């Protein structure tokens, strides 16, 4: 079968519609994901105070784990149990084996015995960059 070749037509340029669609989808994705990350840091927790600490590091972390006043673990904005958290941490390490960073936000009234298993899960997954969120003590 002979394919018709239309040599009389002028080239009008590449169709940009699919590329524009992809760009808009990427913009929406990043807006939604950044909104969820900001919401996670706004969960109501009264952070513990520390007399000495390093200044706030603004580099993004891969996961923020929040321990509320009732001792519930919240990771990625949803309540998780021990096995679920271990799976999430293992998945993070599989995706990026070198530079996984975790931030732990906990209520100041929560006992260390509730936070310690989270540190154990991080160590078991091979995560060494664990940051504890605190606020400066007023003297």
C-alpha positions as CSV (number, residue, x, y, z in Angstrom):
1,X,0.0,0.0,0.0
2,X,1.4,3.3,-1.0
3,X,1.5,6.0,1.7
4,X,0.5,9.4,0.5
5,X,3.1,12.0,0.9
6,X,1.9,15.6,1.0
7,X,4.9,17.7,0.2
8,X,2.8,20.7,-0.6
9,X,2.0,21.4,3.1
10,X,4.1,23.8,5.2
11,X,5.5,22.6,8.5
12,X,3.5,24.4,11.2
13,X,5.6,23.4,14.1
14,X,5.4,20.8,16.9
15,X,2.1,20.3,18.7
16,X,2.7,21.7,22.2
17,X,-0.6,20.6,23.7
18,X,0.7,17.3,25.2
19,X,3.7,19.0,26.7
20,X,1.6,21.7,28.3
21,X,-0.7,19.0,29.8
22,X,2.3,17.3,31.3
23,X,3.7,20.5,32.7
24,X,0.3,21.4,34.3
25,X,0.1,17.9,35.8
26,X,3.6,18.3,37.3
27,X,2.7,21.7,38.8
28,X,-0.4,20.3,40.4
29,X,1.5,17.3,41.8
30,X,4.2,19.5,43.4
31,X,1.6,21.9,44.8
32,X,-0.4,19.1,46.4
33,X,2.7,17.3,47.8
34,X,4.2,20.5,49.2
35,X,0.8,21.3,50.8
36,X,0.7,17.9,52.5
37,X,4.3,18.3,53.7
38,X,3.5,21.6,55.3
39,X,0.3,20.3,56.9
40,X,2.4,17.5,58.5
41,X,4.5,20.0,60.3
42,X,1.4,21.8,61.6
43,X,0.0,18.9,63.5
44,X,-0.7,20.2,67.0
45,X,2.1,19.0,69.3
46,X,3.7,20.9,72.1
47,X,7.4,20.2,71.3
48,X,9.8,19.5,74.1
49,X,12.2,22.2,75.2
50,X,15.9,22.0,75.0
51,X,18.5,24.2,76.6
52,X,21.0,23.5,73.8
53,X,20.4,22.5,70.3
54,X,21.6,23.1,66.8
55,X,19.8,25.8,64.7
56,X,16.9,24.6,62.6
57,X,18.1,22.8,59.5
58,X,15.8,23.8,56.6
59,X,16.9,21.0,54.3
60,X,13.9,18.8,53.6
61,X,13.5,15.4,55.2
62,X,12.1,12.2,53.6
63,X,9.6,11.5,56.3
64,X,8.3,13.3,59.4
65,X,7.0,11.1,62.2
66,X,4.8,12.8,64.8
67,X,4.0,11.4,68.2
68,X,0.9,13.1,69.6
69,X,0.0,13.6,73.2
70,X,-1.8,10.2,73.3
71,X,1.3,8.4,72.1
72,X,0.0,7.6,68.6
73,X,2.5,7.6,65.8
74,X,1.6,9.6,62.7
75,X,3.7,9.2,59.6
76,X,3.0,11.0,56.3
77,X,-0.1,12.4,58.0
78,X,-1.8,9.1,58.9
79,X,-1.7,6.9,62.0
80,X,0.7,3.9,61.7
81,X,1.6,0.9,63.8
82,X,5.0,-0.5,64.4
83,X,5.0,-2.9,61.4
84,X,3.7,-0.3,59.1
85,X,6.3,2.2,60.1
86,X,9.1,-0.4,59.6
87,X,7.8,-1.1,56.1
88,X,7.7,2.7,55.3
89,X,11.3,3.1,56.5
90,X,12.5,0.1,54.6
91,X,10.8,1.4,51.4
92,X,12.5,4.8,51.8
93,X,15.9,3.1,52.2
94,X,15.2,0.9,49.1
95,X,14.3,4.0,47.0
96,X,17.3,6.1,48.2
97,X,19.9,4.0,50.1
98,X,22.3,6.8,50.8
99,X,20.6,9.9,52.1
100,X,17.4,9.1,54.0
101,X,16.6,11.8,56.6
102,X,13.8,11.4,59.2
103,X,12.4,14.1,61.5
104,X,10.7,13.1,64.7
105,X,8.2,15.6,66.3
106,X,6.9,14.6,69.6
107,X,4.7,16.1,72.3
108,X,6.8,17.2,75.3
109,X,4.6,15.2,77.7
110,X,5.2,11.8,75.9
111,X,7.6,9.4,77.6
112,X,10.8,8.4,75.9
113,X,9.6,4.8,76.0
114,X,7.1,5.7,73.2
115,X,9.7,7.4,71.0
116,X,12.5,4.8,71.5
117,X,10.9,2.2,69.3
118,X,10.9,4.7,66.4
119,X,14.6,5.2,66.8
120,X,15.0,1.4,66.9
121,X,13.1,1.1,63.6
122,X,15.3,3.7,62.0
123,X,18.4,1.9,63.1
124,X,17.1,-1.4,61.9
125,X,16.5,0.1,58.5
126,X,20.0,1.7,58.4
127,X,18.8,5.3,58.7
128,X,21.4,7.4,60.6
129,X,20.1,10.9,59.9
130,X,17.4,11.2,62.5
131,X,16.4,14.7,63.7
132,X,14.4,15.5,66.8
133,X,12.3,18.6,66.7
134,X,12.5,20.8,69.8
135,X,11.8,24.3,70.8
136,X,14.2,26.7,72.6
137,X,13.7,26.9,76.4
138,X,12.9,30.3,77.6
139,X,15.0,31.3,80.6
